């Protein structure tokens, strides 16, 4: 009787490449990882939007700018730090500039370069929204895991991030 399983040995028709299929335990762990990651990011985003009208992605941009010298970063550096493509960052910065949270500044030494600069209004929104974000991170992750689980999760995701590497 043929298996209804879509991914696994029953669907391997490529004789040039033999996949190392996940066993049931690995498959279950992988699916929990994906579901947890997606649900967590979505919930953190919902919490910030509801309380402050701020997306999680925009919050992360504000954080990176707040930590930078003079509250400014070159757009390429900010894209790398925020883990977004340059084109996606450009659209986000456009929206945030329109809201007065950031502004663009030309680079004196490189006419093609542009800085994103955190405005006072952007800093105020970050200061106002940070407690909401930290409370959410605690509620959904830190307070649900033992210190050992949290350390293991951080280590494991560090390994995953290193394997995937930066993308543009």
Secondary structure, DSSP 8 states (H G I E B T S, - for coil): -----SSSGGG---TT-------HHHHHHHHHHHHHHHHHHHHHHHHHHHHHS--HHHHHHHHHHHHSGGGEEEHHHHHHHHT--HHHHHHHHHHHHHTTSEEEEE-SS-TT-EEEEE-HHHHHHHHHHHHHHHHHHHHHTGGGS-HHHHHHHHHHHHHHHHHH----
